[in-house]
Amino acid sequence: MPNILFTCAGRRTYLLKYFKEQLAGDGLIVGADMQLTAPALTAADIKEQVPAVYAPEYIDRILEICLLHKIDAIISLNDLELPLLAANADKFRNIGTLPIVASPEIINICFDKFLTAKFVESIGLNSPKTYVNLNKAKDAINRGQLKFPLVLKPRWGSGSIGIEFVNNMVELDEVYATLIKKVKKTILANASQGNEYILIQQKIDGQEYGLDVMNDLNGQNRAVSVKKKLAMRAGETDKAQTIDSVPLREIGFALGRTLKHIGNLDVDVFEENGTYYVLELNPRFGGGFPFSYESGVNFPKAIIEWINGNEISESLLIPKYGMTFAKCDYLVEV
C-alpha cells in the first residue's frame, strides 16, 4: 500500500482520516504544514514542518520529505500551492513520487477566475457576467448589460478572502479601490498579476450546489457527486445534502471530460430561475468533499487502488442520495 503525503494540511483533519481508514495500517499518511500545531497533523502517522509555500526552499524541502519517507503520491490541500506543485511535477516523478495535481495550464484556468468564466462559457455552460477592468464594467452597467448587485473578489483568490458585495456606483468605486489595496497586503499578493486583479461579477441569487468531479490519474472522468448546500460558514460548506440531479451531473461530466484534471475538482454552481451558473473550479479536495464521502463516495479508496495500478468498480463513487450532514467544531490535542 502507498505512502501518501498531504501538503498544506491545515484543518483538513477529516481528509487525512479518510485515507488512513482506507490504508488500514498498511501504508503511511504523512502530513506537512508550516505549523506543527495544524489540526490535520494529528491524523497523520508522521508530521513534518515546512517553510511557507512561496519560500525559495519550499520545493526542495517537500522533495526531501518524499525521499525520507518513500512517498508514493502527494496531495495538496491548498489553492496557492497547486501552481507550484504543477510546475515542479517532473522533479517529483523523477524520484518516484506521483503528484496528484493537474497540469499548469489547467491550474491556471481554475486559479484565474476570469479565465474560469471564459472557459466555462467556451464549453457551452453558463457563467455570471464577469469583468476585470473597472471602466469596462461601468460601461456595461451604463448600457444595461451588467446590473447591481455585483460581487467583487480577488481574481486569484482562495476561500472567502476579500469577497464584497456592492449595490451602486459609489460603492463600486469605494470597494474596488479598497480591495486593490487589501489584496496586496494578504497572502494573495504573490499570486496576483498585473493591474487587473479584482474580479467584478454579476451576483447570482439562488440555490447553491457543490460538485465533486472525480477523474482518475489519467485525467478520465469517472463520476460526479452532487450536493445541495444548506448553509455556509467562512466560505465553506457547513451543511449539505446529497441529491440525484441529472442536469448538475451533466455539468460535472462536461467539466471533467474537457478539463481532464487529475483527482478531484471542487465546483460551485448556483441556480437562478432555472438556469445553472458555474462560479468556481477548484482542482483539489474541497470543504464539501466530506458530504460525498459520508454518503458512500469512496474516492480515497479509488485513488489508492489507482496508485497501485488496480481498477475499481464505478459503484464505489456513487453516493446514497438524500443524506444530510452538518459540520461541527471539536478540539484535538496538537
N, C-alpha and C positions, 0 to 999 in steps of 0.2 A: 504494500500500500504506500502511497506517496507521502512525502513530507511537504507541507504547504505553508508558505509564508504569506501572512496578511500584513500589508504595509499601511501606514496611517490608520492604525486600528481604532483609535479614538474610543467612541462609545458603542461601537457595533458588537457588543458582547454576544448578542444572540447569533450573529453570523458565524463567529468562531465556534460557538457551541454546536450549531447545526452540522458543520463539517466534522467536528470532533465526534459527534454522535455517529456519523456515517463511517468514520475511520474505525470506530470501536476499539481503540487502543492499538491498532496496527497501522502505524504512521504517525508523524508528529504535526502538531499545529504550532507554528512559530509566529509570534506577534511582534511587530515593530512599531514604535511610536517615539515622538520627541520626549515624552514624559513616561517614566516607568509607572506613574500613578494613573495612566489611562485605564479606564474601567475594563475595556475589552481584553487587556493583557491578562486579567485574572482568569480568562477562559483558555489561555494558551498553555501549552506544555513548556514552552521556552519563551521568555520575553527578552527583547533586545532594544536598547536605546539607540536612537539615530539622530543626526542633525536635522535642521529644518530642510524641507523639500528643496528650496532654492539655494541651499548651501552648495558650494563648489564640490565638496567631498561627498555629497549625498549618494550618488550612484555607486561610487567606489565602496561606500560603507554597506550598501544593500548587496552588492556583489560579494563582499567579504562574508556577510551573513549566509548567503546562499552556499558558498563553498564550505563554510564551517559546519553547517547543519545538513548538507547534502539535500538542498531544497529542489524538489521536482517541479513546483509551479508557484507563481506569485499571483496574488490577487490584491489589487489596490482598492481602498475604500474611500478615496478622496479625489474629487474632480481636478484639483490643482496638480496632482501628481501624474495623472494619466498622460498628458503630453510628454512628460519627461521619460516615463517608462516606455512609451511607444517609440520615442526617438532613439532609445538605447536598447531596444528589444534584442538586437543581434548579439550584444555583449552577454546577455543572459543565456540566449540559446547556445552560444559558443562554450558555455561552461555546463551545459546540460540542464538548464533551468528554463521552463516554459513560462513566459509572461502571458497571463490570460488578459490580454489587452488588445484593443482594436488598433488598426493602422493609424499613423499620424494624420492621414487625410480624413479618416472617419472621426477621429478625436476632434479635429479642427471643426468639422461640420457641427458636431454636438456641443462643443465648448463655446463656440462663437454663436450666440443666439440669433444674430442677424442671418448668418449662413444657415442656421437651423430652419428659420422661417422660409428662406428661399428654397432650401432642399425639400421641405415638406410640400410646398406648392408645386415643385418641379415633378413630383411623382403623383400629382393629382389629388392630394389631400389638402385640407383647409388649415390655414394658419391665420391668426389675427393680423390685421394690417400693421406693418412694422416699419419703423424708420430709425435711422441713427444720426440723421442730420436735423438739427433743430429748425432751421429755416424751411427745409422741405416739409417737415411735419406741420409747421404753421401754415404753409401754403396749402397743404392738403386739407387742413381744418377750414381755412377760408373758402375753399372750393367745395366743401361739404363731403369730401372723400374720407375724412377722419373725424370722429366725434368724441367729445368728452362723455364719460370719464376715461382717462388714459392711465396706463401703467408705465412708470419709469423704473428702470433697474439697470444694473451693470451689464454691459454687452457680454463680457466674460465674467460670469457670476458663479456663485456657489451657495447652495442653501437659500436662505431668505435675506442674505446680506444686501442692504441698500434698496429694497423694494419700496416704492412710494406710489400713491395714487393722487392724481390731480383732476380738478373739475372745471378749470377755466384757464384762460391765457395767462393771467397774473401768476397763478400757482405753477403753471408750466414753466415760466421763466425762472421763478424763485427756486423751485425744486431742482430743475435742471442744473442751475448754477451751483447749488449746494452739493448735489451728487458728484459733479465734476471734481470738487474739492475733496469730498469724503472718500471717494474711491482711491484716490492717491495716498490716503492715509491708512488704508487697510491692506490685508494680505493680497487683495485682488490687484494691487498696483503692479506687481510683477507680471501679471497675465495680460493687463490692459495694454492695447496698442494704439498708436496714432492719437488723433484728437476726438474721434467719434466713438467713444467707448461707453456712451449711455444709450440704452435702448428706449425708444418711445413706441408704445404698442397699444392698440385698441384693447380696452378692458372687456373681457367676456364674462357676463353674469350667467351663471347656470350651474348645473351639477358637474362636479369634478370626478374624474376617474383616473385610476392608475393602472398601467400595463407593465407586466414583466414579459418582455420579448426575449425568449431564450433561444440562443444559437449555439451550435456545437463548436468544437475547437477548430473546425474548418470554415466557420462562418455560415453554415447552413442553418436556416431557421427550423426549429424543431417543435416549438409550442409557444402559446401566448396565454397568460393568466390575466384575467380582468377583475379589477376590484372597484367597487363603488365607495368613494371616500365619504365618510360620515362626519369627520372632524379633523382639523389640522391643528398643529401646535409647533410654533417656531419653524415653519416651512416644511415640516414633516407630517406624514400621515399618522394621526393619533388613533382614529377608529375607522374601520373599513369592513366591507362585506364582499365576499367573492360572488360574482354573478355570471350567468350564462348569457353573453351578448355576442351574437354573430357579427354585427356591424363593427363593434370595437375590436373583436379578434381579427377581423379582416384588415383593420387599420394596422394592428400589430404585425400581421403577416406581411403586409406591404412594406413596412419599415424594415423588418428583419431580413426579408429577401433582397431588398435593394441595398441597404447599408452593408450587409454581410459582416456585421460586427462579431466579436468573439465574446462568448459568455452572455451576461445579462445586459439588457437595455431597459432602463427605468424610464417610462414615458408618462407624461402628464397630458391628459385630454380633458377639455371642457365641452359640455353640450349646451347649446343655446338655441332655443326654438327649433329643435330637431336637427340641428347641424352640429357636427363634431369638429372641434378645433384642436390641433396638436400644438402644445405650447413648449414643452421641454423634452429633450432627449439626453439622457444621462447614461453613457455606456459603462455602467457598473451596477453593483447591487445597491439599491436604494433603500430608504426608510420604509418603503411599502412592501419589501420582499417578505418580511415575517408573516404577513397576512396570507400570502400564497403558500408558504411552507407549512404553516399550521393548518392549512386546508388540504394538505396532501401533496403539494408540488415539491417533489424531492430533487430539486435541481442540484444541490450539493452532491448527492449520490451519483447523479448523471455525470457531473464534471469529474468526479473521482474515477468513475468507470472509463470515461474517455481518456483521461490521463494514462490509465493502464492499458489503453488500446482496445477496450471492450465496447460492445454495442449495448444499447439499452432498449427497453420496451417503452413506447411512447406513452403508455398509461402512467408511467412514473411522473409525468409532467402535467397531468390533468387534475385540477382542483375539485374538491367537493363543493358544489355551489350552495349559496345561502348561508355560509358560515360567517359569523360576525365576531371580530376581535377588537380589543382595545389595549393600548399600551399603558403601563403604569411604571412609576419610579420605584426603585428599591436600592438598597445600599450594598456595596461589595467592599470587602476589606482589600485595600490595594497596598 
